[in-house]
C-alpha cells in the first residue's frame, strides 16, 4: 500500500484528458486537483478523424470501409471520401458549439496532407478560435482534437 492519495478523473478521449492535465497543480492535494481537473473538463468536446476499417452503420449513417469518418463527442458527423473533408466537418461542428480554443493532435504519416493545409482549413472553419496543432504520433487516428 502507498501512503499517497489518488483520485481518478475520467475523460472521454485522449485530447480531453490532456486538457484536464493542464489544470494539475503539484502544490495541492489529490482531492483539490481532481476537482480542478473535473472543472476543466466541463464544456469540453472531443473530435476524431479516422478511416473506417469495414462497412457499418453508425448513428443511422451507412459507412463504407475505407471512408474517412469524423466523430464529435462520439457521434458520427462525417462519412466522406477523404480525411480533409472529415476534418472540416468536425471543425464545423465545433464552430456550432461556439468553440474558442482547439487543440489538434496529428499523425499524418499515412495521409497525403500537410500541417500547413490543416492550419489553413482550421483558420477558415474557425476564424475566431485559437487553434493549436501538435504532432501526436497516435496510431489509427490521423487527427484527434479537443475543443472548448
N, C-alpha and C positions, 0 to 999 in steps of 0.2 A: 504494500500500500504506500501511496505517496502522501506527503503532507500538503501537497498543493491542491487547491480547489480548482475545479474545471467546470466550465459551462459550455454547452454546445449551442451554437446559433445556426439553425438550419436555413439554407438558402436553396433557391430553385435551380441555380446554374452556377457554373464557374465564374463568369463575369460578375454576377450579382454577389457571390461570396467574396470576391476581391474587393468590391465596393464596401462591404461590411468590414473587411480587414482594415480599411483606411481609418475607421473610427477607433481602432485599438489604441489604448493608452497604457504604456507599461507602468505608469505610476499609480494606477488604480486597481482595485481588486477585480476578481473574475465576475462578480455579480454586476458591478458598475460597467465593466467592459461589455458584458452580454447585453445589458440594457442599451448602451450606446450603439452597439452593432445592430441590434434589432431595430432601433430607431432609424439607422442609416438605410435599412432595407425597405422601410415604408416608402411607397411610391416608386420603387424601382421596377423596371421592366427588363425582360431578358429576350434577346434575339439570337437566332441561329440560322445559318445558311449551310446546307449540305447537299449531297446528291442522293436521291432515292436509290436503294440497292435492289428494290423489287417493285412490282406492281402492287398497289394497295389503294385503299380508300381511307381518307382521314378527314374528319370534320365535314363529311359529305362531299369531299372533292376527290375525284379519281386521280391518282398519281401513277405515272408510268416509271418503271425502273430506268434510271439514267437521267431523269428530270432533276433540275435544281429545285430545291424546296426551301422556303423561308418560313420560319416559325417565330411568333412573338408570344411570350408567356405560355409556351407550349401549344399554341393554337396555330394551325396551318394558315398562312396568309398568302403564300405563293407556291404554285407548281408550274414551273416555266422551263424554257429550254436552256437557260444559261444562268450562271452564278451572278453575273452582273445585274440582271433583271430581278432576281430573287432578293439581292441586296437592296436595290432601290425600293421594292415593295415593302421590305422590312422597315427601311428608313421612313417611308411614307406613313406606315402605321405608327412609328414612334412620333412623327410630326402631329398626327391626330391626337396624341396623348400629351401635347404641349411640352415636349421634351426640351430641356435646357442644356443638358450635358450628356454626351455619349462617349463610351469607351469601346473601341473595336479591337478585338484580338484577331490577328490574321495568321493563316497558314496557307500561303499561296503557291507552294512548290508544285502542286498538281494542276494549277489553274493557269490559264493564259491571261492573267490580269496583273496590273501593277498597283503598288500602293498609291501612286500618283492618280491613277484612274479612280480608285476608290475614294480618295480625298475629294476629287472633283465631283463625283456623284453625290457625296455627302454634303458638300457645300451647296449644291443645287437643291437637294431634298430637304435640308435642314439649315437654311440660310441664317437663322438667328440662334442656332445652337452651337455650343462649343464641342467639337468632335476631336477625339484623340485616337490615334492608331498606334498599336504596338504589335510587334511580331510575337505571336503566342506559341507557334510551333505545335499546336494541338493536332492530333490525328483525326481524320474523318470529317472535320468541320473547317472548311476554309475560312469561315467567318463566325465568330461569337461576339456578342455585343451586350452591353448593359446601357440602359437609358434612365435618366432621372429628370 
